[in-house]
Amino acid sequence: DGKPVATPARPFIDNLDTIPFPKRDYYPIRTYFDHHFFGMQLPYTTFTASRGCPHTCSFCNSPGFWGRKFRLRSPGNVLSEIDFLHEEYGIRYIGFKDDMFGAREEWLREFCHGLIERNYGIKWSCMLHPFSLRGKREELLQLMKKAGLDVIAAGLQSADARILRNIHRSPDEPAELAKTTAIAKRLDITMVIEFIVGLPGDDEQSMRTNLGYAFRTRPHFAAFYPLCVLDGSEIDTQFPDRKISAFSPVQVDEQVA
């Protein structure tokens, strides 16, 4: 009757393998690229092998969107889509955009072995949590490299223990990520460590801590991004006045610049 009706949220799809592959021919796939990656090969596409994240970072709206429910497509389903991309578009580079790629070791091994067997020559990048691959970094990174991995982006966000606690992260993360970075560099995998400027409690001291960490760890790239307050994130509701850190919005931009 001309009135909006709010329906309850639909339940999550537990079996992601039932979802059809994205219809990529709706856009000119061969004209898209991301030359932030020096090893970029065309044609290129982005890809997701999972949905959700088990963590509760205060700057992220994934917990509100996915309800902390982490779901994975099967390795076979992911590889089938890569088969399709190879045959249909001749894809040579894939950017995995999962919040936490390879969060389960058994899945990661099966995926990498399947890609190695195919021998398509596809290169790929992924995003890792600082705690990813703990205990088996050397072995798993070697396997991922053999399967075509050439870039890792790790969202550390801050190297300051105080700031990490403020955003529900562990103060142990910087030390763990330093170990991953050292091995990745030795294996000639490009390592990108990402920081967010303007997090709760950020000040001149935390910025010096971040810069000191970057210079000590020496990833190939240290990327500093201004905090973007996402709708539905904890920071969005916790700081309605947007007085989040010691920096004004202008000072945040200056720190990043």
N, C-alpha and C positions, 0 to 999 in steps of 0.2 A: 504493500500500500504506500509506496514512496518513502518508506522509512528504512534506515540502515538496520541490519540485523547482525549482531555479533554472535558468531557460532563458537563453540569451544574448540580449543586446539586439537588438531588431529593427532593420533598416536604416531610415534616415530615408526619408520619402516625398518624393521629389525634386519631383514635380509636385503642388503644393498645390491646384491647380484640381480635382483628382480627389476631394477631400474634400467631402462634402455640407455644405451650410450648417447652422449650429447650429439646433437645434429650440427656438426661443425661446418657443413656446406652452406649455412645461412650467412656466413661472412667470408671475406676473401682471405682464407687461411694462409695463403702463400705470401701475403704482403705484411704479415705481422712478425715482429721480432722483439727481442729484449737484449740490446747490446751492452747492458750492464755486465753480461757474461761474456768474457773474452773468447770463450770456446763456442759461442753461439753458432749453430748450423741451421740453415733454412732448408725446408719448411720447419716451423716451430709451432708448438701448441702447449697449452697448460693442461693440467690433469689433476684430479683428486682421487685418491684411493681409499679415503676414509671420511668420516664426518664426526665432528665433535672433538672434545679435549677433556681429559679428567682433571685438569688444573683449574684454579679459580683466580687467575691474575686479575687484580682490581681494575686494570685499564682496558680489559678485553670484554666484549659482549658475547663471546662464545658460550660461557656458562649459562647465561640467560636464554640464549637462542637454542642451544642444544641440550640444556639441562645436565651438563657434565656427563652425558651419555656418549661414550666413545664406541663407534662402530666401524668395522673394516669390511671392505669388499674382499672376496677371496683372491689369493694370488692368481688363480686360473682366470677369474673374471677380468682382473686388471691386465693380465697378459693377452687375453683375447681382444681387449680394446686396443692394446698396442699393436697386435697383429693387424687389426682393421686399419689403424692409422698408418702403418707401414705400407700396406697394400693399396689403400685408397688414396693417400696423400703423399706417400714417400717421406713421412716425418723423419727428421734427423735429430731433433732436439726436443726434449720434454721438460717443462718446468712443473715439478710436483708442488702443489700449493696446500698440502695437508698441514693442519696445525702442528701435528707431530708425526712426521713420516717414520715408518719402520719402528713403531712403538713396541711391537711384539717380535721377538727374535726369530721364532719359527717362521712367521709370515715373511720377514725380511729375507731369510735364507732361501725360502722357496721361490720368492719373486726374483731374486738376483740370479739364482741358478737357471730359472726359466728364461731370463733375458740373455744370459750368457749362451745358452744352448741355441737360441735363435740367431745370434750373431748378426744382428741387423746393423750394427755400427752406430746405434742411437746413443747420443750423449744426453745426460739429464742432470738436473739440480734438485735439491730438496731442502726443507727446513727441519732442523733438529733442535730439540730441547737440550740445554746444557747437561742434563743427566742422561741423555740418550747414549746407548751402546756401552754403558758402564760395565766394566769387568771383562769385556771382549772387544775393546775398541780396535786394537790392531787387526785382529782377525776379521771383524765385520767390515771395517773400512777397506781392507784389502779386497774383500769380496765385492763390496759396492763399487770400488774403483774398476775392478775387472768387468763388472756389469755395465759400465759406462758413466758412473757418477763422476762429475768434474767440478761441481760447485756445491758447497754447503753454506747455508745461511743459518746462523744460530742467534736467536733472540735472547741475549743476556739481559738487555734493558738497563742494568746498572751493575757496577762492580762494588758498590757500597753496601755493606751488610745491613745498615740501617734502612736504606731505601728498599732493598729487597724484601725485608720483613714488612715494610709498609704496603707492599703490593702483593703480599702472600706468596713470596718466593723464598727459596732457601739461601742463606748466606754461604752455603757450600758450593753453589753453582759456579762462581768464577774459577775456583781451583779445578773443578771437574772439567769445565770447558777448556781451560788452558791445556789439559792433557790431550783432549780431542784435537785441539788446534795444532799441537806439536806433531802429532801422528799424521794428520791430514796434510800438513805442509811437507812432511817427509815423503808422503806418497804422491805429491804433486797434485793434490786436490785443492782447488781454490777455496780459501776459508774467508767467510764474511761474518764479522761479529757486529750485531746491531744493538744500539743503545737508544733509549728514549730520554729526551731532555724535558724536564718540567713535571716529573713524577712527584707524588706526595713527599714532601720533605726535601726535595732537591735544592741544593744551594751550591755556593762556590766550592765548598769542600768536596761534595760528592762529584762535582764535575772534575776536580783535580784527581780524584780517585779513579774515575772512568778513564781519563786520559793516561794516567800512569799505568793502568792495566793494559790499555791498548798498546802503549809503547813497550811494555815488558813482554806481552804475549805475541805481539807482532803478527796479527793475521794479515792476509793479503789486503783486506779492506776493513776499516772500522767505519761503520755508517752511523751517523747521529741524526735522529729524527725528532722533530718537535712532537710533544704529546698531542694526540688528536683524541678529544673526549668523545667516546662512542655512545650513542643512545643505548640505554639499558645496562651500561657497565656500572660497576660499583662506584667508580670515581664520578660518574655522571650524577648519581643520586647523593653521594657523600659530600660533594662540593658544588652545591647549586650556585654559589657566588663565584665559582671558578678561581678562588684563591687557593691554589693547589700546592704551589711551591714558593720558594723565596724569590722566584723570577716572575716578572710581569710577562705577558705575551710577547711584547717587543724584545725583552731580554732573552726569552727562550729562543726567538729567531736569531738573535745576535750570537748566542752560545752555539747554535747549530751552524751558523755561517762561519 
